[in-house]
Amino acid sequence: MNPWPVVIGPLLFLAACTAQPQVSRGTGAQLYAQTCVSCHGHDAAGNGPLAEDLPVPPTNLTRLAMQNGGNFPYARVMEQIHGYPGRFHVMPEFGPLLAGPDVNWRAPDGTSLRTPRPLLDLATYLASIQEEI
């Protein structure tokens, strides 16, 4: 069972061939380098080597907090990254790749949710690279 949407399936082979940046911010940065750079770019500005070949331009991931009133939208970001079968037609469903031990994550509304550690690590990394408002 292939978790990748058909529309970009052939592009993923090319993504595997791109050079990985040297990362120093831990697991979240490493996950970003392995799964996101080919579309969103080394600087997360949406300018990865495959960006021009995609039917929808990749999001600039450094402006998510700015577009959300200065608050990083953890829940929305993790939903988008994880993906749901049939919901997304362009971005791969990374849920199976980001499986790992679950941890308790407290959402901004106070709800405690069991969340895969790698998914939370990636979201935390993205929160750390936000442009200042």
ZIGI-V120025 format. One record per pair of residues at least 4 apart in sequence whose ideal C-beta (glycine too) atoms are under 6 Angstrom apart, sorted by the first residue. I is the first residue (numbers start at 0). J is the second residue. Records with the same first field share a line. If there is no record, write none. Layout:
I->J, J
//
This chain:
2->92, 95
3->8, 11, 91
4->88
10->49
14->37
17->37, 48
19->32
20->32, 41
22->28, 29, 32
24->28, 124
26->120
27->120, 121, 123, 124
28->124
30->34, 117, 121
31->35, 124
32->36
35->39
36->41, 47
37->47, 48, 49
38->47, 49, 50, 57
39->43, 45, 47, 57, 60
40->44, 46, 47
43->60, 61, 128
44->59
45->57, 58, 59
46->50
50->57
55->89
60->125
61->128, 129, 130
62->66, 130
64->69, 71, 129
65->130, 132
67->72
69->132
71->126
72->76
73->122
74->106
76->122
77->81, 118, 122
80->93
81->94, 118
82->87, 92, 93, 94
93->97
97->115, 117, 118
98->115
99->115, 116, 117
100->116
101->113, 115
102->116
103->111
104->112, 114, 119
105->111
106->110, 112
114->118, 119
//
